[in-house]
Amino acid sequence: MIIMRHGQGQHNVDQVYNSNPQHPNYKPSPLTKMGKEQVQESARKLLADGFTPLNIETIIVSPLQRAQETAEALVEAGLIRRDLIQTDARLGEILMGDREGMPYQDFRDQPWDHTHALDYEGETESQVNDRVTELCSQLIKNHQTGHVLLITHGTPAMEISQTYSNIRVPLTTGGTCVFPLDRIHQAHKGALSTPMEYQVVYTHKDRVEGDFAS
């Protein structure tokens, strides 16, 4: 299972929360030039490691613009097939509620503390974990052949890694982490006796400081 965070989006540069297209304060956040370069670089690394359009058979993407554009960039890079792309809202970013569109600096003391998210009609990390775990459970149950690619966001990616490896892997924008599916099957069945190994295939140093979670 390949977990990939979208490339750098405009909201990452602007340092504003961007999670819910239905919110009145939401603004589209396309990939930046750097974001596209990050995705292309990760695609080259994955191709070099043996991942191809022939063996990546399941591709599920967050509906947010930056994730959709990341998937398209992977198609253009020759890593995946466009006709296999599916969209699933369960891979969407953690909902920020009334903070949507607001600058991170307004909450500098706790920009990514979601403990009291319900107070501002946001989403807790536990709620994110519930939805991504539900999705992964369905994938594991129905998986037959090939690699699985999930294109998502910082918080959902960390929740998936926490669930199946007991380690919260903070991916930079465009960053990718690979988990062996046989070990995920064991973790899903509660039969994993040791922490799951994982490989951060590509991580990017050129990012906005403190922006692991969107």
C-alpha positions, -999 to +999 in steps of 0.1 A: +000+000+000+014+033-011+003+063+009+010+096-008+004+132+004-006+157-023+021+180-036+024+216-023-009+235-027-014+272-029-029+271+006+003+257+020+021+288+007-006+311+019-006+293+053-044+290+055-067+261+064-083+245+034-105+214+039-141+217+029-154+229-005-189+232+009-178+259+034-184+295+024-148+305+033-133+277+011-111+287-018-097+264-044-061+254-038-043+241-069-008+226-069+020+252-071+049+248-095+069+233-066+040+210-058+040+196-093+078+192-092+075+173-059+049+149-073+071+143-105+101+136-083+082+111-062+069+095-094+104+090-107+115+075-074+085+051-073+091+041-110+128+034-101+117+012-073+096-010-096+061+005-093+044+009-127+010+014-143+009-024-147+012-032-110-006-003-094-041-016-098-061+003-072-059+041-070-081+061-046-079+099-042-092+126-020-118+148-037-099+180-029-083+198-058-047+195-048-051+157-044-069+154-078-041+174-095-015+152-078-032+121-093-032+138-128+005+146-124+012+110-117-007+100-148+015+125-168+046+111-152+037+076-164+032+061-129-005+053-130-035+048-153-062+075-154-090+050-159-082+033-126-086+065-105-114+065-080-124+094-057-134+088-021-143+116+005-129+094+033-094+104+022-103+141+025-084+164+048-094+168+085-123+193+085-114+226+100-150+239+106-151+276+115-114+279+109-118+272+072-099+298+051-083+314+082-045+318+086-025+293+107-010+322+126-043+331+141-039+298+161-001+298+164-002+283+199-022+253+187-026+253+149-029+215+145-043+206+179-077+191+171-085+180+207-113+206+209-123+206+172-159+201+179-160+235+196-154+251+162-174+225+143-143+208+131-133+172+130-112+153+155-083+130+147-104+101+161-131+109+135-106+110+107-092+077+119-126+061+118-132+070+082-098+061+068-098+029+088-132+020+073-118+026+038-087+006+044-106-022+059-128-024+028-097-023+006-080-051+026-111-073+025-116-069-013-080-067-024-069-093-049-038-083-069-015-054-075-004-024-054-028+001-038-021+038-040-039+063-017-035+100-024-045+120+007-035+147+031-012+151+062-036+141+090-053+111+072-019+098+062-007+099+098-038+082+110-034+054+085+003+049+094-006+050+131-033+023+127-011-001+108+024+006+121+019+022+155+040+051+142+026+084+130+046+091+098+045+129+090+048+131+053+059+163+036+039+176+006+045+151-022+060+126+003+053+089-001+053+060+023+050+023+014+036-004+037+037-041+028+002-054+022+008-087+039+017-069+071-014-047+068-035-079+065-019-091+097-024-058+115-061-058+103-066-093+118-048-083+151-021-108+144+008-083+140+033-091+168+060-066+160+058-030+147+053-028+110+083-017+090+077+010+065+097+029+039+095+066+033+102+065-005+105+102-010+102+132+013+108+168+004+128+194+023+113+224+004+082+230+024+065+256+046+077+251+081+052+235+105+029+225+077+027+187+080-011+185+085-028+198+055 
